[in-house]
Amino acid sequence: MIQILPKSLTFDEFVAEYGDHPRYQLIDGELVDMEPTGSHEQVTGFINMQLNLAIAHLKQPYFIPMRCLIKP
């Protein structure tokens, strides 16, 4: 049996093809379909709330985007 491995994507290829689709993530060159549900949404909501409270408390002019691309 021959197994064909999916082509690894570069960051630039990912941004060009899937940059407008917040449902996808690029993990180690692999396209991953990520639809946060249940506990994932609870965790992101909690982290977002804590960061926004800290920003407001420190009176900083920052905001947290709900969807963004991060290139490490």
VEXRO-264436 format. One line per 3 residues: their letters; for each residue x, y negated, z of N, C-alpha, C. Coordinates in pm, 1 decimal, padded with zeros to 6 digits. Layout:
% VEXRO-264436
A = X:Y:Z:X:Y:Z:X:Y:Z | ...
END
This chain:
% VEXRO-264436
MIQ = 00084.5:00118.2:00000.0:00000.0:00000.0:00000.0:00088.6:-00124.1:00000.0 | 00057.8:-00218.1:-00084.9:00132.4:-00343.3:-00092.9:00051.4:-00451.3:-00022.9 | 00118.0:-00520.3:00070.4:00051.5:-00629.3:00142.3:00105.9:-00761.1:00090.1
ILP = 00017.4:-00846.1:00043.6:00056.6:-00978.0:-00005.9:00039.3:-01078.0:00107.5 | 00149.6:-01139.7:00146.2:00145.3:-01238.3:00253.1:00103.0:-01373.1:00197.0 | 00023.2:-01448.7:00273.0:-00017.9:-01581.3:00224.7:00103.2:-01674.0:00217.0
KSL = 00099.4:-01765.7:00119.7:00206.9:-01862.0:00103.3:00209.7:-01957.2:00222.1 | 00329.1:-01981.7:00271.4:00346.2:-02075.2:00381.9:00332.4:-02217.9:00328.9 | 00256.3:-02300.6:00398.6:00234.5:-02439.5:00357.6:00334.2:-02531.1:00426.4
TFD = 00378.7:-02633.4:00355.0:00458.0:-02737.5:00418.6:00361.1:-02841.1:00476.8 | 00412.4:-02927.2:00561.4:00327.7:-03031.7:00619.5:00270.2:-03122.0:00509.9 | 00355.2:-03159.7:00412.9:00308.7:-03248.0:00304.9:00200.6:-03181.5:00220.4
EFV = 00214.5:-03051.5:00192.3:00111.5:-02978.7:00117.1:-00018.8:-02973.4:00196.2 | -00006.6:-02950.9:00327.5:-00124.3:-02946.0:00413.5:-00198.8:-03079.5:00411.8 | -00124.6:-03188.7:00428.9:-00187.2:-03321.7:00430.2:-00253.2:-03351.0:00296.7
AEY = -00186.0:-03316.4:00186.2:-00241.8:-03343.0:00053.7:-00370.3:-03265.4:00029.3 | -00375.4:-03141.7:00074.2:-00491.9:-03057.4:00044.5:-00599.3:-03060.0:00152.7 | -00559.4:-03065.2:00279.6:-00656.0:-03051.0:00389.9:-00657.2:-03169.5:00486.3
GDH = -00587.3:-03278.1:00452.5:-00575.1:-03391.8:00542.9:-00707.7:-03454.1:00583.8 | -00809.6:-03445.4:00498.0:-00940.5:-03503.2:00528.7:-01036.3:-03403.2:00591.7 | -00989.4:-03282.7:00618.4:-01073.6:-03177.9:00675.8:-01028.7:-03151.1:00819.8
PRY = -01094.1:-03214.1:00919.4:-01049.5:-03199.3:01058.6:-01066.9:-03058.3:01113.2 | -01129.9:-02971.0:01038.4:-01154.0:-02836.0:01086.5:-01029.0:-02747.8:01078.4 | -00931.0:-02788.4:00997.6:-00813.1:-02705.4:00975.3:-00691.2:-02758.9:01048.7
QLI = -00605.5:-02666.3:01092.0:-00477.2:-02700.6:01152.3:-00368.7:-02622.8:01080.6 | -00248.6:-02677.7:01083.0:-00132.6:-02610.2:01026.7:-00048.0:-02562.4:01143.4 | -00036.4:-02431.6:01157.1:00040.3:-02373.7:01267.4:00146.1:-02282.4:01207.7
DGE = 00273.6:-02321.7:01225.4:00386.6:-02244.4:01171.7:00370.4:-02214.7:01023.2 | 00324.8:-02314.1:00947.6:00309.8:-02298.9:00803.5:00184.9:-02225.4:00760.3 | 00102.1:-02185.2:00855.6:-00019.2:-02109.3:00824.3:-00142.4:-02195.0:00847.4
LVD = -00233.7:-02193.5:00751.0:-00359.2:-02266.5:00762.1:-00451.8:-02191.5:00856.7 | -00499.9:-02259.1:00959.9:-00586.2:-02197.2:01060.1:-00716.5:-02275.0:01066.9 | -00827.1:-02202.6:01054.4:-00959.9:-02262.1:01063.2:-00994.5:-02277.4:01211.2
MEP = -01007.4:-02401.7:01257.0:-01032.4:-02428.2:01398.5:-01163.6:-02503.3:01414.9 | -01260.8:-02439.3:01468.7:-01387.0:-02505.9:01499.7:-01405.0:-02494.9:01650.5 | -01370.7:-02602.7:01724.5:-01378.6:-02595.4:01869.6:-01522.1:-02575.9:01918.5
TGS = -01538.2:-02477.6:02002.2:-01669.6:-02450.1:02060.0:-01652.0:-02411.6:02206.3 | -01758.3:-02419.0:02280.9:-01759.2:-02371.1:02418.3:-01652.0:-02432.7:02504.9 | -01567.9:-02347.8:02563.4:-01467.3:-02394.7:02659.0:-01363.5:-02485.9:02593.4
HEQ = -01336.3:-02466.9:02464.9:-01242.1:-02555.5:02396.2:-01293.7:-02698.9:02395.9 | -01421.2:-02716.2:02367.7:-01478.1:-02850.7:02368.1:-01481.0:-02908.3:02509.0 | -01504.0:-02825.1:02608.9:-01504.9:-02872.8:02746.9:-01366.6:-02922.2:02787.7
VTG = -01263.4:-02849.2:02749.2:-01127.0:-02889.0:02782.9:-01090.1:-03018.8:02712.1 | -01118.8:-03030.3:02582.5:-01084.5:-03152.7:02511.3:-01163.8:-03271.9:02564.5 | -01288.8:-03250.9:02599.9:-01368.6:-03358.0:02658.0:-01312.5:-03404.3:02791.2
FIN = -01269.8:-03309.1:02874.7:-01212.5:-03342.5:03005.1:-01082.4:-03420.8:02988.8 | -00993.1:-03372.0:02900.7:-00865.3:-03440.1:02879.0:-00889.0:-03580.2:02824.3 | -00979.3:-03593.8:02728.9:-01012.0:-03724.0:02672.0:-01062.4:-03818.5:02780.3
MQL = -01151.0:-03770.7:02865.5:-01206.3:-03854.8:02972.3:-01095.2:-03900.7:03067.3 | -01007.0:-03809.3:03108.4:-00900.7:-03844.0:03201.7:-00804.1:-03946.1:03141.1 | -00768.6:-03926.9:03014.7:-00678.3:-04021.5:02949.8:-00742.8:-04159.2:02934.7
NLA = -00870.8:-04162.5:02896.9:-00940.2:-04291.7:02884.8:-00952.5:-04362.1:03019.2 | -00976.8:-04287.3:03125.8:-00981.7:-04348.1:03259.5:-00846.1:-04406.8:03297.6 | -00737.9:-04334.1:03269.8:-00603.6:-04383.5:03301.6:-00571.4:-04508.3:03219.8
IAH = -00607.0:-04508.1:03092.2:-00583.0:-04624.7:03006.5:-00659.6:-04746.2:03059.1 | -00785.9:-04726.7:03096.0:-00866.9:-04837.4:03148.3:-00811.1:-04886.9:03281.4 | -00771.6:-04795.1:03367.9:-00717.4:-04831.5:03499.1:-00588.9:-04914.3:03484.1
LKQ = -00505.8:-04877.0:03387.4:-00380.1:-04948.5:03365.3:-00397.0:-05071.5:03276.6 | -00521.2:-05095.9:03230.9:-00553.4:-05210.5:03145.3:-00462.1:-05217.2:03022.7 | -00447.7:-05104.3:02957.3:-00365.4:-05094.7:02837.2:-00453.2:-05103.6:02712.2
PYF = -00400.2:-05158.8:02604.2:-00479.3:-05173.4:02480.6:-00471.1:-05049.2:02391.1 | -00483.8:-04931.3:02448.1:-00473.2:-04807.6:02372.1:-00610.1:-04744.7:02353.5 | -00615.8:-04650.9:02258.9:-00737.7:-04572.4:02242.0:-00697.5:-04431.8:02200.0
IPM = -00787.6:-04339.1:02213.8:-00762.6:-04200.2:02178.7:-00847.8:-04165.9:02056.5 | -00784.0:-04140.2:01941.1:-00864.3:-04101.5:01824.3:-00924.4:-03963.0:01843.9 | -01044.5:-03943.5:01794.8:-01108.7:-03812.7:01807.8:-01045.4:-03711.4:01713.0
RCL = -00999.6:-03755.5:01599.5:-00934.0:-03666.5:01502.1:-00811.2:-03739.1:01448.4 | -00699.7:-03669.4:01445.7:-00578.5:-03729.6:01392.2:-00482.3:-03619.0:01349.8 | -00385.3:-03655.1:01268.7:-00280.1:-03563.0:01228.1:-00154.8:-03595.0:01307.6
IKP = -00091.8:-03492.1:01362.1:00031.0:-03510.7:01438.8:00138.3:-03422.6:01377.6 | 00249.3:-03485.4:01339.6:00361.5:-03409.6:01286.7:00471.2:-03410.6:01392.6 | 00498.4:-03295.4:01455.0:00601.7:-03292.9:01560.2:00741.5:-03313.1:01503.4
END
